[in-house]
Amino acid sequence: MFVPIQVDENSTEPMYAQIENQLRALILSGRVETGTLLPSIREFASQLQCSIITVRRVYQDLENEGLLRTKQGTGTFVAEVEQGEKDQYREKAVEDALRIAVQAALQMKLRKQEFKELVDRVMQENWSDEGGGER
């Protein structure tokens, strides 16, 4: 299975953290479904052009979080995650991004009303009435 993860070698974020954060987001957003068989550690490391140790660490961390489960001789699968946990993750991810946006607005000395208008404009440009981030 191909897992759509992009690794930026120039990022200050460690490679394992980039992979782990993206894989966690794919699982909790439902883009990689419960029961999905993930690539073997060796295969995934080859796809991502990183070391086997890096992928092993990602799989172990996400298994410890309850997002993955490994069956000896069969492989690593996406575990079932409660909808409430998925919702909490989605909200936290957006909240974190908003905090970063607010900090950028403060650094640029935008007034609160200017920021609200900017957020409204960006939402109108990118969000359909149905929601869900669709245009």
VOROKOL-281093 format. One line per 8 residues: number of its first residue (from 0); their letters; for each residue x, y, z of C-alpha. Coordinates in steps of 0.1 Angstrom, whole numbers, plus 5000, padded with zeros to 4 digits. Example, Ala and Ser with C-alpha at 12.3 -4.5 7.8 and 13.67 -1.06 7.14 Angstrom:
<sites>
0) AS) 5123:4955:5078  5137:4989:5071
</sites>
This chain:
<sites>
0) MFVPIQVD) 5000:5000:5000  5012:5035:4992  5009:5059:5021  5009:5096:5010  5036:5110:5033  5059:5138:5023  5093:5141:5041  5112:5174:5039
8) ENSTEPMY) 5149:5168:5045  5155:5205:5050  5129:5207:5078  5140:5214:5114  5115:5188:5125  5132:5153:5127  5123:5129:5100  5106:5104:5123
16) AQIENQLR) 5084:5132:5137  5074:5143:5102  5064:5107:5093  5047:5100:5127  5027:5133:5126  5015:5127:5090  5006:5091:5096  4988:5099:5128
24) ALILSGRV) 4968:5126:5109  4960:5102:5080  4947:5076:5105  4927:5100:5127  4912:5118:5098  4900:5085:5083  4921:5088:5051  4938:5056:5061
32) ETGTLLPS) 4910:5033:5073  4908:5009:5103  4922:4975:5094  4944:4988:5066  4976:4968:5063  5005:4992:5062  5037:4985:5043  5064:4965:5060
40) IREFASQL) 5090:4985:5079  5115:4977:5052  5091:4986:5023  5080:5018:5040  5116:5029:5047  5124:5023:5010  5093:5044:4999  5103:5072:5022
48) QCSIITVR) 5140:5069:5015  5149:5067:5052  5163:5042:5076  5145:5011:5089  5151:5023:5124  5131:5055:5117  5101:5036:5105  5103:5011:5133
56) RVYQDLEN) 5103:5040:5158  5072:5055:5141  5053:5022:5141  5062:5015:5178  5052:5050:5189  5019:5048:5171  5013:5013:5184  5019:5026:5219
64) EGLLRTKQ) 4993:5053:5213  4968:5026:5202  4967:5038:5166  4984:5007:5151  4986:4970:5160  5011:4945:5148  5003:4908:5143  5034:4887:5142
72) GTGTFVAE) 5040:4872:5108  5011:4892:5093  5020:4929:5095  5011:4962:5110  4975:4973:5107  4956:5005:5115  4937:5000:5148  4902:5010:5155
80) VEQGEKDQ) 4900:5045:5169  4870:5059:5188  4852:5087:5169  4855:5109:5200  4893:5106:5198  4892:5114:5161  4871:5145:5167  4894:5157:5195
88) YREKAVED) 4924:5153:5172  4907:5172:5144  4898:5200:5167  4933:5202:5182  4950:5202:5148  4929:5232:5137  4932:5249:5170  4970:5246:5168
96) ALRIAVQA) 4970:5260:5133  4948:5289:5144  4972:5297:5173  5000:5299:5148  4979:5322:5126  4970:5344:5155  5007:5347:5165  5016:5357:5129
104) ALQMKLRK) 4988:5383:5129  5001:5397:5162  5037:5398:5148  5024:5417:5118  5005:5440:5141  4971:5433:5126  4941:5445:5146  4917:5420:5158
112) QEFKELVD) 4890:5431:5133  4915:5429:5104  4924:5394:5114  4887:5384:5116  4880:5399:5082  4910:5380:5068  4898:5347:5083  4863:5353:5068
120) RVMQENWS) 4878:5361:5034  4900:5330:5034  4870:5308:5045  4848:5322:5017  4875:5315:4992  4881:5280:5003  4850:5266:5019  4818:5255:5004
128) DEGGGER) 4785:5258:5023  4785:5221:5029  4817:5223:5050  4842:5196:5053  4869:5218:5037  4855:5213:5002  4854:5241:4977
</sites>
